[in-house]
Amino acid sequence: MKKNERKKKIPLYIGVAIMIFFCLFPIYFLVLDSIQPTEIAYSSPPVLYPSNFTLSNYVNVFKDIPLVKYILNSTIVSLASTGIAILIGAMLAFAISKIKFRGSGTLLNMLLIFGFFPATITIYPIYQMYAKINLMNNYLALILPYVAMSIPLTVWVLATYFDNVPTELYESARVDGASRFQIFYKIIMPLAIPAVSTVAILDFIACWNEFMFALTFMTNDNMRTITVGISMISGRFAYQYPWGEIIAGALLVTLPLVIIIFVAQEKIISGLTAGAIKG
């Protein structure tokens, strides 16, 4: 029976292997191009194995652009946006889930609909507003829209999680004289750490990878984020694209996100599914 079961699973194993190959091959190809001279990237047919190893692309990234400054800008903007979004989103999710004010369900649905709209459609009106109030090239120019973009996901995940926290716990705390705010930060939030951690990681990654807002609102080179900064790497001649350096820079700034996801993957999965399986 065991042999028969194994034979039946062979097509499944083959399918999984093919999927893994298709997912990992582009990453392998990028790493390969980053450790070879840029000229090899234009080879036809493409070179699929290391033929001329070099780290010059990684060295040149630090020479051609202020990479550390760009990383610092992205870190400040992403951390601030994530923290504010978690604070506002958690309080709103608590109000929707436990206080149950009039229209709370409608508000939750509106947030979901808002989350489906592409954020780029707001660039022009926001740009006009920033130009009038002189907010261009300011961290707030990115933090404010990033918070707005992060709140729908934050509220939905946390509200679902809060719904499964026993109502009796909330009511007993109210009987004991605790205020709603005390219940929120002393009881509910400690219980919601898995969900909060999950949302914080997802919000941070979204803010870190955002490009269009950063490109539009940060025109000063010292204020650019890493995604825009890498795109500004130029060749020594017109129409020359240093793909090796661009790929090397992209891999360098993606590595921290990969590490975060790899380390916290169990928390991300448990946080997203906790609301569905609790209670």
Secondary structure as GFF3:
##gff-version 3
##sequence-region A 1 279
A	DSSP	alpha_helix	2	34	.	.	.	ID=ss1
A	DSSP	alpha_helix	38	41	.	.	.	ID=ss2
A	DSSP	alpha_helix	56	64	.	.	.	ID=ss3
A	DSSP	alpha_helix	67	94	.	.	.	ID=ss4
A	DSSP	pi_helix	95	99	.	.	.	ID=ss5
A	DSSP	alpha_helix	104	116	.	.	.	ID=ss6
A	DSSP	three_ten_helix	119	122	.	.	.	ID=ss7
A	DSSP	alpha_helix	123	133	.	.	.	ID=ss8
A	DSSP	alpha_helix	139	163	.	.	.	ID=ss9
A	DSSP	alpha_helix	167	175	.	.	.	ID=ss10
A	DSSP	alpha_helix	180	183	.	.	.	ID=ss11
A	DSSP	pi_helix	184	188	.	.	.	ID=ss12
A	DSSP	alpha_helix	189	191	.	.	.	ID=ss13
A	DSSP	alpha_helix	193	209	.	.	.	ID=ss14
A	DSSP	alpha_helix	212	217	.	.	.	ID=ss15
A	DSSP	three_ten_helix	221	223	.	.	.	ID=ss16
A	DSSP	alpha_helix	226	231	.	.	.	ID=ss17
A	DSSP	alpha_helix	243	277	.	.	.	ID=ss18
###
